[in-house]
Amino acid sequence: MKKSVLPVVAALALFSFSASAAVTVRYYNRDSTKYEFEAVCSGSKSKAVFSASTTSSYSIQGSGPCKVHTEQGDVTLAGGESIEIKGGKITIK
């Protein structure tokens, strides 16, 4: 009985670790515009949404690094960065 429980516990632990993967950044959006950028993390596409005129944190689902596509160019985020958005451009601080 003990041998059959160990693989199940290991699989659950691995699944819960991968399910909680996210890249979190602190941001300050100086613009009065809400931005939704496409983000690609480990091959998976998602959206990065930054509220207008706000300082906050945002978590992009997926494991890093994530490449965020903007009209001003791509930005690579690994997590833990502070970014500023001005004129639609993301700058890492």
N, C-alpha and C positions, 0 to 999 in steps of 0.2 A: 504494500500500500504506500509506503513512504517513497519508493522509487518512482511511482507514477505521479505523485503530487509535485515533485521537484521540477519536471519540465513545464508543467502548467504554470507554476509560480514564476519561473524564469521567463516564460513567454508573456505573461501579464506584465511583469516588470519592464520588459523591453518595449512592449506596446505602449504603456503609459509614459515612458520616457520619450518615445518618438512622437506621440500624440501631443505633447506639450511643447514641442519645439516652436520657437518664435524668435524673431529679431525685434527687439524693442528699442525705440529711439525717443529721445526728448526733443520736442520741436517748438519753435516759435514761428507762427505764420503771421508775418507783418501785413499781408494783403487782406483786403476785405472780401476775398474770394475763397470758397471752399475748393480744394484740389483733390482729385482722384487720379492717382498715377497707377500705371500697371507695374507690378513688381514680379520678378521671377526669382524664386528661392529654390535651389536644388532642382531646377527643371520644372517646378510647379508654378503656375501663374496665379496671382491673386491681385487684389487692389490695395493700395495704400491710400487712406483717406485722411486728409488734414483739414480740420475745421478752420473757418475764416477768423482772422484776428484773434488767435488763441495761442496760449502756451499750454502744452500738455504733453502726454506720452502716447505713443502709438505702437502697437505690436503687429508686425506683419507675420502672418502664419507661414511656417516653414522654417527649415534650418538654414542658417546663414553660410556664406554671405548672400545677400539679396541684391539684385540689380534693379534699381527703380528707374523707369523710363519716363523722362520729361521732355517737353518741347525744347528745353535749353540744353539737353544732353543727358546721358545716363549717369547715375550716381550709385556707387556700391556701398552698401551698409552691412556691417558685421554684427551690429547690436551694441548698445551702450553709448552711441554717439549722441551729441547734441547738434541739432541742425537748425538752420534758419531758412525760411522761405520768403523770398522777396522778388516780386516781378515774375513769379512762376519758377524761379530758379532756386534749387536746393544747394545750400552751402554748409559744409561741415565745419563746425566751430571747434 
